[in-house]
Amino acid sequence: MYNPKLVVTRAPHIKIKVENTRQIMLEVILALLPATAMGIYLFGGNAAAVVVAAVVAAIVTEAAVDRRFSNPSEIFGDGSAALTGLLLALSLPPSIAPGYAAAGSVAAILFGKVLQGGLGKNLFNPALVGRAVMMVIWPAAMTTWVSPFDGATSATPLISGEATLSALFLGTVPGSIGETSALLLLAGALFLNIRGRIHWQIPFFFVLGSVLTAVAFRANPLAHVFGGGLMIGALFMATDWVTSPMTPNGKVIFGIGCGVLTVLIRELGRYPEGVTYAILLMNATVPLLDRYLKHKALGEA
């Protein structure tokens, strides 16, 4: 009789307490709530509507797919759909139409999760897949920014270069709903690190790679780190268990690659924001990193 406790597999082995997926997803959502609340406070009612639309659409889409294929699930499911919708919403401009956010969540679940085999089998981060689809379909809406409180159209700090370091750190600058406050994102990530949900290697080397590349371009490294979506990408998206490497060396290479590509896209590409495509490109390298940087089995040459 099959007993999963007796199955011997190749290292590395992830050693954690036996916990269900929903608990882990809920903790990540909890860690994102301070940044979410800050975004709604800064940008107002439409930002709240975008968050609700994205989360609800993600949950409904996954529930519909489960029902279509006769997979038993509760309305909330394991929480992964809600997390995908929330991450997508936090990466969107606060002025975008809630309907666009809902459509992005549908794309995130279908193309970023379902068509890749479902939870645990997806190669690419679902929220970033949804955002990439939205960038292709609605490029103008995805690059229109407003100032906090007054809602006036404004450029992000990555374009204008006028924001102070304190404003960038606290989040009182034009930007996406949940990306602007580095302080609250760091607080949430610290909670997840204490809980053992994320590890320091990927965020650290993500930031290090971006700083070194920015210096090479003679750009302001702090503006690259605290401006745009680098912090939420490094702390909450690049660290996704499914789409990031398992080995320590793989995490280092993955993090550096994300940081370098982010700044290269920002400095040389059409878009001021490069986090989405940088992480997605590095997601594609994860199978190779896991294959060639795996620990050797005992006795293996």
C-alpha positions as CSV (number, residue, x, y, z in Angstrom):
1,M,0.0,0.0,0.0
2,Y,1.3,3.4,-0.9
3,N,2.5,5.4,2.1
4,P,3.8,9.0,1.3
5,K,5.9,8.9,4.5
6,L,7.9,6.1,3.1
7,V,8.7,7.6,-0.3
8,V,12.3,8.5,-0.8
9,T,13.0,11.4,-3.1
10,R,16.1,13.4,-4.2
11,A,17.1,16.4,-2.1
12,P,16.5,19.2,-1.5
13,H,13.7,18.5,1.0
14,I,11.6,21.3,2.4
15,K,11.1,20.6,6.1
16,I,8.1,22.5,7.6
17,K,5.3,21.6,9.9
18,V,2.4,20.0,8.2
19,E,0.1,22.9,7.4
20,N,-2.6,23.3,4.8
21,T,-2.3,25.6,1.8
22,R,-5.2,27.8,3.0
23,Q,-3.3,28.8,6.2
24,I,-0.2,29.7,4.2
25,M,-2.2,31.8,1.7
26,L,-4.1,33.6,4.4
27,E,-0.9,34.6,6.1
28,V,0.4,36.1,2.9
29,I,-2.8,37.9,2.4
30,L,-2.6,39.2,6.0
31,A,1.0,40.4,5.3
32,L,-0.3,42.4,2.4
33,L,-3.2,44.1,4.2
34,P,-1.2,47.0,5.6
35,A,0.0,48.0,2.1
36,T,-3.5,47.5,0.8
37,A,-5.0,49.7,3.4
38,M,-2.4,52.4,2.7
39,G,-3.1,52.3,-1.0
40,I,-6.8,52.7,-0.5
41,Y,-6.2,55.5,2.0
42,L,-3.9,57.3,-0.5
43,F,-5.9,56.8,-3.7
44,G,-9.5,56.5,-2.5
45,G,-12.6,54.7,-3.5
46,N,-11.6,53.5,-7.0
47,A,-8.6,51.8,-5.6
48,A,-10.8,49.9,-3.2
49,A,-13.1,49.0,-6.0
50,V,-10.2,47.7,-8.1
51,V,-9.0,45.5,-5.2
52,V,-12.5,44.0,-4.6
53,A,-13.1,43.5,-8.4
54,A,-9.8,41.7,-8.9
55,V,-10.1,39.4,-5.8
56,V,-13.8,38.5,-6.5
57,A,-13.1,37.8,-10.2
58,A,-10.2,35.5,-9.3
59,I,-12.2,33.6,-6.8
60,V,-15.3,33.3,-9.1
61,T,-13.1,32.2,-12.0
62,E,-11.4,29.5,-10.1
63,A,-14.7,28.3,-8.6
64,A,-16.2,28.1,-12.1
65,V,-13.3,26.1,-13.4
66,D,-13.5,23.7,-10.5
67,R,-17.2,23.2,-11.0
68,R,-16.7,22.7,-14.8
69,F,-14.2,19.9,-14.2
70,S,-16.0,18.5,-11.2
71,N,-13.3,19.4,-8.7
72,P,-14.9,19.8,-5.3
73,S,-14.0,23.1,-3.7
74,E,-15.5,25.7,-1.4
75,I,-16.2,29.2,-2.6
76,F,-13.0,30.6,-1.1
77,G,-11.0,27.4,-2.1
78,D,-7.5,27.2,-0.8
79,G,-7.0,31.0,-0.8
80,S,-4.6,31.0,-3.7
81,A,-7.1,32.6,-6.1
82,A,-7.8,35.4,-3.6
83,L,-4.1,36.0,-3.2
84,T,-3.6,36.1,-6.9
85,G,-6.3,38.7,-7.3
86,L,-5.0,40.8,-4.4
87,L,-1.4,40.8,-5.8
88,L,-2.6,41.7,-9.2
89,A,-4.8,44.6,-7.8
90,L,-1.9,45.9,-5.8
91,S,0.2,46.1,-9.0
92,L,-2.4,48.1,-10.9
93,P,-2.7,51.9,-11.3
94,P,-5.3,53.3,-8.8
95,S,-7.2,55.0,-11.6
96,I,-7.8,51.9,-13.7
97,A,-11.4,50.7,-14.3
98,P,-12.4,47.9,-11.9
99,G,-13.7,46.0,-14.9
100,Y,-10.2,45.9,-16.4
101,A,-8.9,44.6,-13.0
102,A,-11.6,41.8,-13.1
103,A,-10.6,40.8,-16.6
104,G,-7.0,40.7,-15.6
105,S,-7.8,38.4,-12.7
106,V,-9.7,36.1,-15.1
107,A,-6.6,36.0,-17.3
108,A,-4.3,35.4,-14.3
109,I,-6.3,32.3,-13.2
110,L,-6.9,30.9,-16.7
111,F,-3.5,31.5,-18.3
112,G,-1.3,31.7,-15.2
113,K,-2.8,28.8,-13.3
114,V,-5.4,26.6,-14.9
115,L,-3.7,26.1,-18.3
116,Q,-0.4,25.5,-16.6
117,G,-1.7,22.6,-14.6
118,G,-3.2,24.2,-11.5
119,L,-1.8,25.2,-8.1
120,G,1.7,23.8,-7.6
121,K,2.4,23.1,-11.3
122,N,2.5,26.6,-12.8
123,L,5.8,27.8,-14.2
124,F,4.9,31.5,-14.1
125,N,3.6,33.7,-11.3
126,P,-0.2,33.9,-12.1
127,A,-0.6,37.5,-10.9
128,L,2.2,38.7,-13.2
129,V,0.8,36.7,-16.1
130,G,-2.5,38.6,-15.6
131,R,-0.6,41.9,-15.4
132,A,1.4,41.1,-18.6
133,V,-1.8,40.4,-20.5
134,M,-3.3,43.7,-19.3
135,M,-0.2,45.5,-20.4
136,V,-0.6,44.2,-23.9
137,I,-4.4,44.9,-24.2
138,W,-4.6,48.2,-22.3
139,P,-1.2,49.8,-22.3
140,A,-2.5,53.4,-21.9
141,A,-4.6,52.5,-18.8
142,M,-1.8,50.5,-17.3
143,T,0.6,53.5,-17.5
144,T,-1.6,56.3,-16.3
145,W,-0.8,57.3,-12.8
146,V,-2.4,59.7,-10.3
147,S,-1.1,61.6,-7.3
148,P,-2.2,60.5,-3.8
149,F,-5.2,62.3,-2.2
150,D,-6.0,64.7,-5.1
151,G,-6.1,62.2,-7.9
152,A,-4.4,64.4,-10.4
153,T,-2.6,62.7,-13.3
154,S,1.1,62.5,-12.6
155,A,4.3,60.7,-13.6
156,T,5.7,58.0,-11.3
157,P,9.0,58.7,-9.5
158,L,10.8,56.4,-12.0
159,I,9.9,58.9,-14.7
160,S,10.0,62.2,-12.9
161,G,12.8,61.5,-10.5
162,E,11.4,64.2,-8.2
163,A,10.3,62.3,-5.2
164,T,12.3,62.4,-1.9
165,L,13.6,59.2,-0.3
166,S,11.2,59.6,2.6
167,A,8.2,59.9,0.3
168,L,9.3,56.8,-1.6
169,F,9.8,54.8,1.6
170,L,6.5,55.8,3.1
171,G,4.6,55.6,-0.2
172,T,3.1,59.1,-0.6
173,V,4.0,59.2,-4.3
174,P,2.2,58.4,-7.6
175,G,2.2,54.7,-8.3
176,S,0.3,51.4,-8.2
177,I,-2.2,50.8,-5.4
178,G,0.0,48.7,-3.2
179,E,3.5,49.2,-4.5
180,T,4.3,52.6,-3.2
181,S,4.9,52.0,0.6
182,A,8.2,50.2,1.0
183,L,7.8,50.5,4.8
184,L,4.6,48.5,4.9
185,L,5.7,46.0,2.4
186,L,8.9,45.3,4.4
187,A,6.8,45.0,7.6
188,G,4.6,42.3,5.9
189,A,7.6,40.5,4.5
190,L,9.3,40.5,7.9
191,F,6.1,38.8,9.3
192,L,6.3,36.1,6.6
193,N,10.0,35.6,7.2
194,I,9.4,35.1,10.9
195,R,6.7,32.6,10.0
196,G,9.1,30.8,7.6
197,R,7.0,31.5,4.5
198,I,9.7,33.4,2.6
199,H,13.5,33.4,2.9
200,W,15.9,36.3,2.6
201,Q,18.0,35.2,-0.3
202,I,15.8,36.2,-3.2
203,P,14.7,39.6,-2.0
204,F,18.2,40.5,-0.9
205,F,19.9,39.5,-4.2
206,F,17.0,41.0,-6.2
207,V,17.7,44.4,-4.6
208,L,21.5,43.9,-4.9
209,G,21.3,43.1,-8.6
210,S,19.1,46.1,-9.2
211,V,21.4,48.4,-7.3
212,L,24.6,47.2,-9.0
213,T,23.0,47.5,-12.4
214,A,21.6,51.0,-11.7
215,V,25.1,52.1,-10.6
216,A,26.5,50.7,-13.9
217,F,23.9,52.9,-15.7
218,R,24.8,55.9,-13.5
219,A,21.2,56.0,-12.4
220,N,19.8,56.6,-8.9
221,P,19.8,53.1,-7.2
222,L,17.4,54.2,-4.5
223,A,14.9,55.4,-7.0
224,H,15.0,52.0,-8.7
225,V,14.7,50.1,-5.4
226,F,11.9,52.1,-3.8
227,G,10.2,53.4,-7.0
228,G,7.8,51.3,-9.0
229,G,7.0,47.7,-8.1
230,L,10.5,46.4,-7.2
231,M,9.7,46.0,-3.5
232,I,6.4,44.1,-3.9
233,G,8.0,42.1,-6.7
234,A,11.1,41.1,-4.7
235,L,9.2,40.4,-1.4
236,F,5.9,38.9,-2.5
237,M,6.1,37.7,-6.1
238,A,9.7,36.5,-6.7
239,T,9.5,34.6,-3.5
240,D,6.5,32.5,-4.6
241,W,7.3,28.9,-3.6
242,V,6.1,27.3,-6.8
243,T,7.8,29.6,-9.3
244,S,11.1,30.2,-7.6
245,P,14.1,27.9,-7.2
246,M,14.4,25.4,-4.3
247,T,18.2,25.5,-3.8
248,P,20.1,28.3,-2.0
249,N,22.4,28.9,-5.0
250,G,19.4,28.9,-7.3
251,K,17.7,31.5,-5.2
252,V,20.8,33.7,-5.4
253,I,21.0,33.5,-9.2
254,F,17.3,33.9,-9.5
255,G,17.3,37.0,-7.3
256,I,20.3,38.6,-9.1
257,G,18.8,37.9,-12.5
258,C,15.5,39.5,-11.5
259,G,17.2,42.7,-10.2
260,V,19.5,43.0,-13.3
261,L,16.7,42.4,-15.8
262,T,14.4,44.9,-14.0
263,V,16.9,47.7,-14.3
264,L,17.8,46.8,-17.9
265,I,14.2,46.9,-19.0
266,R,13.7,50.2,-17.2
267,E,16.7,51.8,-18.6
268,L,16.7,50.3,-22.1
269,G,13.1,49.4,-22.7
270,R,9.9,51.2,-23.6
271,Y,8.3,50.9,-20.2
272,P,9.5,52.6,-17.0
273,E,8.5,49.4,-15.0
274,G,10.4,46.2,-15.6
275,V,9.6,44.0,-12.6
276,T,6.8,42.1,-14.3
277,Y,8.8,40.9,-17.3
278,A,12.0,40.4,-15.3
279,I,10.3,38.0,-12.9
280,L,8.5,36.2,-15.6
281,L,11.7,35.7,-17.6
282,M,13.5,34.4,-14.5
283,N,10.5,32.1,-13.8
284,A,11.3,30.4,-17.1
285,T,14.8,29.5,-15.8
286,V,13.7,27.9,-12.6
287,P,13.5,24.3,-13.9
288,L,17.0,24.6,-15.2
289,L,18.3,26.1,-11.9
290,D,16.6,23.3,-9.9
291,R,18.0,20.7,-12.3
292,Y,21.6,21.8,-12.4
293,L,22.0,23.2,-8.9
294,K,20.4,20.3,-7.1
295,H,22.2,18.6,-4.2
296,K,23.8,15.3,-5.2
297,A,22.3,12.2,-3.7
298,L,24.4,10.3,-1.1
299,G,27.1,8.3,-3.0
300,E,26.4,10.0,-6.4
301,A,29.5,11.0,-8.3
